[in-house]
Structures are given as structure tokens and as C-alpha cells.
């Protein structure tokens, strides 16, 4: 499945939909989306990962970029991550910087 990313903003929430594989080739598209969310000045970034099938180390770096770009005052949630994606986030210890929500 090819990678795709989209963002919608309403009120103070940016909802980012991810599908496919988040790796070195797709990370720049995710970074661009984070830039858009940051420019909108939202207080919550909701990443919907139901259709994200794989996350490489570049994907983790993308989450680090999101955390740094958005700042500590912005809540970042990752909803519906598959077991392998959630495991990758937890093993890196990044579940202390973003909130994983099972769905």
C-alpha cells in the first residue's frame, strides 16, 4: 500500500490521517503535514494511524520532529496504531512523548 497523508483542521485540533508505510521515503510528506499543523496554531494533533502498516526508524524520527515542532504545550495523540507500529513507538520510549490510544 503506498503511503498517504492528509490533514484537516477544525477549531484547535489538527487531525492527520496516515496510511501505508512511514519510512525514509515517506517521512518528508509527513514533515510537510506537521508544518501545516504548526502553522495553524493548534493545541492538539490527533494522528490517526488505523491504516499505517509499518513504521521505520525514520517514522520515529518524524514523530520526534512533530514533538519538537509543535512544542510541549501541544498534545499529540496516535490513535489506532497496529500492534507492530505501537510496539515500535513503545520500544523507543516515545510513548512518554505522545499518547497512544487503542481503538
Backbone as JSON Lines, residues from 0, in Angstrom:
{"i":0,"aa":"X","n":[0.84,-1.17,0.0],"ca":[0.0,0.0,0.0],"c":[0.89,1.24,0.0]}
{"i":1,"aa":"X","n":[0.7,2.14,-0.94],"ca":[1.51,3.37,-0.97],"c":[1.16,4.28,0.21]}
{"i":2,"aa":"X","n":[2.12,5.07,0.63],"ca":[1.93,5.98,1.75],"c":[1.04,7.13,1.32]}
{"i":3,"aa":"X","n":[0.14,7.53,2.22],"ca":[-0.63,8.75,2.01],"c":[-0.81,9.43,3.36]}
{"i":4,"aa":"X","n":[-0.91,10.75,3.29],"ca":[-1.1,11.56,4.49],"c":[-2.04,12.7,4.14]}
{"i":5,"aa":"X","n":[-2.96,13.0,5.05],"ca":[-3.85,14.14,4.86],"c":[-4.07,14.79,6.22]}
{"i":6,"aa":"X","n":[-4.42,16.06,6.18],"ca":[-4.67,16.79,7.41],"c":[-5.94,17.62,7.26]}
{"i":7,"aa":"X","n":[-6.73,17.63,8.31],"ca":[-7.87,18.53,8.4],"c":[-7.75,19.26,9.73]}
{"i":8,"aa":"X","n":[-8.13,20.51,9.72],"ca":[-8.05,21.32,10.93],"c":[-9.41,21.88,11.25]}
{"i":9,"aa":"X","n":[-9.83,21.7,12.49],"ca":[-11.07,22.3,12.96],"c":[-10.86,22.76,14.39]}
{"i":10,"aa":"X","n":[-11.32,23.96,14.66],"ca":[-11.1,24.59,15.98],"c":[-9.61,24.58,16.27]}
{"i":11,"aa":"X","n":[-9.21,23.91,17.32],"ca":[-7.79,23.89,17.67],"c":[-7.18,22.49,17.56]}
{"i":12,"aa":"X","n":[-7.79,21.64,16.7],"ca":[-7.3,20.27,16.51],"c":[-6.94,20.04,15.05]}
{"i":13,"aa":"X","n":[-5.73,19.51,14.83],"ca":[-5.32,19.06,13.51],"c":[-5.39,17.54,13.52]}
{"i":14,"aa":"X","n":[-6.18,16.97,12.62],"ca":[-6.29,15.52,12.51],"c":[-5.51,15.08,11.29]}
{"i":15,"aa":"X","n":[-4.53,14.22,11.53],"ca":[-3.66,13.73,10.46],"c":[-3.96,12.26,10.25]}
{"i":16,"aa":"X","n":[-4.33,11.91,9.02],"ca":[-4.61,10.53,8.65],"c":[-3.39,9.96,7.93]}
{"i":17,"aa":"X","n":[-2.88,8.84,8.44],"ca":[-1.73,8.17,7.83],"c":[-2.15,6.8,7.33]}
{"i":18,"aa":"X","n":[-1.63,6.43,6.16],"ca":[-1.83,5.06,5.68],"c":[-0.59,4.63,4.92]}
{"i":19,"aa":"X","n":[-0.39,3.33,4.89],"ca":[0.77,2.77,4.2],"c":[1.96,2.65,5.14]}
{"i":20,"aa":"X","n":[3.15,2.9,4.61],"ca":[4.39,2.74,5.36],"c":[5.07,4.08,5.58]}
{"i":21,"aa":"X","n":[5.35,4.4,6.85],"ca":[6.06,5.62,7.19],"c":[7.54,5.26,7.34]}
{"i":22,"aa":"X","n":[8.3,5.6,6.31],"ca":[9.72,5.27,6.28],"c":[10.49,6.46,5.71]}
{"i":23,"aa":"X","n":[11.74,6.25,5.34],"ca":[12.59,7.35,4.88],"c":[12.03,8.03,3.63]}
{"i":24,"aa":"X","n":[11.39,7.27,2.76],"ca":[10.87,7.88,1.52],"c":[9.58,8.66,1.75]}
{"i":25,"aa":"X","n":[8.82,8.3,2.76],"ca":[7.54,8.98,3.0],"c":[7.61,10.02,4.12]}
{"i":26,"aa":"X","n":[8.66,10.01,4.91],"ca":[8.78,10.95,6.04],"c":[8.68,12.42,5.61]}
{"i":27,"aa":"X","n":[9.27,12.84,4.49],"ca":[9.15,14.26,4.12],"c":[7.7,14.72,3.94]}
{"i":28,"aa":"X","n":[6.83,13.87,3.43],"ca":[5.42,14.24,3.28],"c":[4.77,14.43,4.65]}
{"i":29,"aa":"X","n":[5.13,13.58,5.61],"ca":[4.61,13.72,6.97],"c":[5.14,15.01,7.6]}
{"i":30,"aa":"X","n":[6.41,15.32,7.38],"ca":[7.0,16.56,7.91],"c":[6.26,17.78,7.36]}
{"i":31,"aa":"X","n":[5.95,17.77,6.07],"ca":[5.2,18.89,5.48],"c":[3.84,19.06,6.15]}
{"i":32,"aa":"X","n":[3.21,17.95,6.46],"ca":[1.9,17.99,7.11],"c":[2.03,18.55,8.53]}
{"i":33,"aa":"X","n":[3.07,18.17,9.24],"ca":[3.31,18.71,10.58],"c":[3.54,20.22,10.51]}
{"i":34,"aa":"X","n":[4.27,20.66,9.49],"ca":[4.5,22.1,9.3],"c":[3.16,22.83,9.15]}
{"i":35,"aa":"X","n":[2.23,22.25,8.39],"ca":[0.91,22.86,8.2],"c":[0.15,22.93,9.52]}
{"i":36,"aa":"X","n":[0.22,21.86,10.3],"ca":[-0.47,21.85,11.59],"c":[0.13,22.89,12.53]}
{"i":37,"aa":"X","n":[1.44,23.02,12.52],"ca":[2.11,24.01,13.37],"c":[1.72,25.42,12.96]}
{"i":38,"aa":"X","n":[1.64,25.65,11.66],"ca":[1.27,26.98,11.16],"c":[-0.16,27.35,11.54]}
{"i":39,"aa":"X","n":[-1.0,26.34,11.73],"ca":[-2.39,26.58,12.09],"c":[-2.54,26.94,13.57]}
{"i":40,"aa":"X","n":[-1.5,26.7,14.36],"ca":[-1.52,27.06,15.77],"c":[-2.46,26.22,16.62]}
{"i":41,"aa":"X","n":[-2.57,24.94,16.32],"ca":[-3.47,24.05,17.05],"c":[-2.89,23.68,18.42]}
{"i":42,"aa":"X","n":[-3.76,23.22,19.3],"ca":[-3.32,22.77,20.62],"c":[-3.32,21.25,20.75]}
{"i":43,"aa":"X","n":[-3.82,20.57,19.7],"ca":[-3.87,19.11,19.72],"c":[-3.65,18.59,18.3]}
{"i":44,"aa":"X","n":[-2.73,17.65,18.17],"ca":[-2.51,16.96,16.9],"c":[-2.96,15.52,17.11]}
{"i":45,"aa":"X","n":[-3.99,15.12,16.4],"ca":[-4.54,13.77,16.5],"c":[-4.09,12.99,15.27]}
{"i":46,"aa":"X","n":[-3.19,12.06,15.47],"ca":[-2.68,11.23,14.37],"c":[-3.48,9.95,14.35]}
{"i":47,"aa":"X","n":[-4.19,9.75,13.27],"ca":[-5.0,8.53,13.09],"c":[-4.18,7.55,12.27]}
{"i":48,"aa":"X","n":[-3.79,6.45,12.93],"ca":[-2.85,5.51,12.32],"c":[-3.49,4.16,12.03]}
{"i":49,"aa":"X","n":[-4.81,4.12,11.9],"ca":[-5.51,2.87,11.67],"c":[-4.99,2.13,10.43]}
{"i":50,"aa":"X","n":[-4.62,2.87,9.4],"ca":[-4.18,2.26,8.15],"c":[-2.67,2.35,7.94]}
{"i":51,"aa":"X","n":[-1.94,2.7,8.99],"ca":[-0.48,2.73,8.91],"c":[0.01,1.31,9.16]}
{"i":52,"aa":"X","n":[0.64,0.72,8.16],"ca":[1.01,-0.69,8.25],"c":[2.43,-0.92,8.76]}
{"i":53,"aa":"X","n":[3.27,0.12,8.72],"ca":[4.67,-0.05,9.1],"c":[5.26,1.3,9.48]}
{"i":54,"aa":"X","n":[6.13,1.29,10.48],"ca":[6.85,2.5,10.86],"c":[8.32,2.14,11.05]}
{"i":55,"aa":"X","n":[9.15,2.71,10.21],"ca":[10.6,2.51,10.3],"c":[11.18,3.52,11.27]}
{"i":56,"aa":"X","n":[12.48,3.45,11.48],"ca":[13.14,4.42,12.37],"c":[12.94,5.85,11.86]}
{"i":57,"aa":"X","n":[12.85,6.03,10.56],"ca":[12.58,7.36,10.01],"c":[11.2,7.84,10.43]}
{"i":58,"aa":"X","n":[10.27,6.93,10.61],"ca":[8.95,7.28,11.11],"c":[9.02,7.76,12.55]}
{"i":59,"aa":"X","n":[9.84,7.09,13.35],"ca":[10.04,7.55,14.72],"c":[10.66,8.94,14.74]}
{"i":60,"aa":"X","n":[11.64,9.16,13.88],"ca":[12.26,10.49,13.8],"c":[11.22,11.53,13.4]}
{"i":61,"aa":"X","n":[10.25,11.12,12.58],"ca":[9.18,12.03,12.19],"c":[8.31,12.41,13.39]}
{"i":62,"aa":"X","n":[8.07,11.45,14.28],"ca":[7.31,11.76,15.49],"c":[8.12,12.69,16.4]}
{"i":63,"aa":"X","n":[9.42,12.46,16.47],"ca":[10.29,13.36,17.24],"c":[10.23,14.76,16.65]}
{"i":64,"aa":"X","n":[10.29,14.85,15.31],"ca":[10.18,16.14,14.64],"c":[8.85,16.82,15.0]}
{"i":65,"aa":"X","n":[7.77,16.03,14.99],"ca":[6.46,16.59,15.32],"c":[6.45,17.13,16.75]}
{"i":66,"aa":"X","n":[7.01,16.35,17.67],"ca":[7.04,16.79,19.06],"c":[7.83,18.09,19.2]}
{"i":67,"aa":"X","n":[8.98,18.16,18.54],"ca":[9.82,19.36,18.61],"c":[9.15,20.54,17.93]}
{"i":68,"aa":"X","n":[8.56,20.32,16.78],"ca":[7.93,21.4,16.01],"c":[6.71,21.96,16.73]}
{"i":69,"aa":"X","n":[5.92,21.09,17.35],"ca":[4.69,21.52,17.98],"c":[4.93,22.1,19.37]}
{"i":70,"aa":"X","n":[5.99,21.69,20.02],"ca":[6.26,22.18,21.37],"c":[5.55,21.35,22.43]}
{"i":71,"aa":"X","n":[5.97,21.54,23.66],"ca":[5.44,20.74,24.76],"c":[4.0,21.06,25.13]}
{"i":72,"aa":"X","n":[3.51,22.22,24.75],"ca":[2.15,22.61,25.11],"c":[1.09,21.98,24.21]}
{"i":73,"aa":"X","n":[1.52,21.39,23.11],"ca":[0.57,20.78,22.16],"c":[0.49,19.29,22.45]}
{"i":74,"aa":"X","n":[-0.74,18.83,22.61],"ca":[-0.97,17.4,22.86],"c":[-0.89,16.65,21.53]}
{"i":75,"aa":"X","n":[-0.16,15.54,21.5],"ca":[-0.08,14.69,20.31],"c":[-0.58,13.31,20.7]}
{"i":76,"aa":"X","n":[-1.6,12.85,19.97],"ca":[-2.12,11.51,20.2],"c":[-1.96,10.69,18.92]}
{"i":77,"aa":"X","n":[-1.73,9.39,19.11],"ca":[-1.68,8.44,18.0],"c":[-2.76,7.41,18.28]}
{"i":78,"aa":"X","n":[-3.77,7.39,17.42],"ca":[-4.94,6.54,17.63],"c":[-4.96,5.4,16.62]}
{"i":79,"aa":"X","n":[-5.27,4.2,17.12],"ca":[-5.5,3.06,16.24],"c":[-4.27,2.46,15.62]}
{"i":80,"aa":"X","n":[-3.1,2.66,16.22],"ca":[-1.88,2.07,15.66],"c":[-1.94,0.55,15.76]}
{"i":81,"aa":"X","n":[-1.5,-0.11,14.71],"ca":[-1.43,-1.57,14.73],"c":[-0.44,-2.0,15.8]}
{"i":82,"aa":"X","n":[-0.49,-3.27,16.2],"ca":[0.42,-3.77,17.23],"c":[1.88,-3.53,16.87]}
{"i":83,"aa":"X","n":[2.32,-3.81,15.62],"ca":[3.73,-3.57,15.3],"c":[4.12,-2.09,15.38]}
{"i":84,"aa":"X","n":[3.24,-1.2,14.94],"ca":[3.54,0.24,14.98],"c":[3.59,0.72,16.43]}
{"i":85,"aa":"X","n":[2.6,0.32,17.23],"ca":[2.58,0.71,18.64],"c":[3.8,0.15,19.37]}
{"i":86,"aa":"X","n":[4.18,-1.07,19.06],"ca":[5.36,-1.68,19.68],"c":[6.62,-0.89,19.35]}
{"i":87,"aa":"X","n":[6.75,-0.45,18.11],"ca":[7.9,0.36,17.7],"c":[7.96,1.65,18.51]}
{"i":88,"aa":"X","n":[6.82,2.29,18.68],"ca":[6.77,3.55,19.44],"c":[7.13,3.29,20.9]}
{"i":89,"aa":"X","n":[6.58,2.22,21.48],"ca":[6.86,1.9,22.89],"c":[8.32,1.5,23.11]}
{"i":90,"aa":"X","n":[8.86,0.67,22.23],"ca":[10.24,0.21,22.39],"c":[11.23,1.36,22.33]}
{"i":91,"aa":"X","n":[10.9,2.38,21.58],"ca":[11.76,3.56,21.5],"c":[11.55,4.48,22.7]}
{"i":92,"aa":"X","n":[10.54,4.18,23.53],"ca":[10.24,5.02,24.69],"c":[9.51,6.29,24.33]}
{"i":93,"aa":"X","n":[9.03,6.36,23.09],"ca":[8.39,7.58,22.65],"c":[6.94,7.69,23.11]}
{"i":94,"aa":"X","n":[6.43,6.63,23.73],"ca":[5.08,6.7,24.28],"c":[5.02,7.62,25.5]}
{"i":95,"aa":"X","n":[6.17,8.12,25.93],"ca":[6.19,9.13,27.01],"c":[6.04,10.54,26.44]}
{"i":96,"aa":"X","n":[6.19,10.68,25.13],"ca":[6.08,11.99,24.48],"c":[4.8,12.17,23.69]}
{"i":97,"aa":"X","n":[4.21,11.06,23.28],"ca":[2.91,11.09,22.61],"c":[2.0,10.12,23.33]}
{"i":98,"aa":"X","n":[0.71,10.32,23.22],"ca":[-0.25,9.45,23.86],"c":[-0.76,8.44,22.85]}
{"i":99,"aa":"X","n":[-0.58,7.15,23.14],"ca":[-1.11,6.09,22.29],"c":[-2.52,5.75,22.76]}
{"i":100,"aa":"X","n":[-3.45,5.74,21.82],"ca":[-4.84,5.41,22.13],"c":[-5.23,4.21,21.28]}
{"i":101,"aa":"X","n":[-5.61,3.12,21.95],"ca":[-6.07,1.93,21.23],"c":[-7.5,2.15,20.8]}
{"i":102,"aa":"X","n":[-7.8,1.67,19.61],"ca":[-9.17,1.8,19.12],"c":[-9.51,0.64,18.26]}
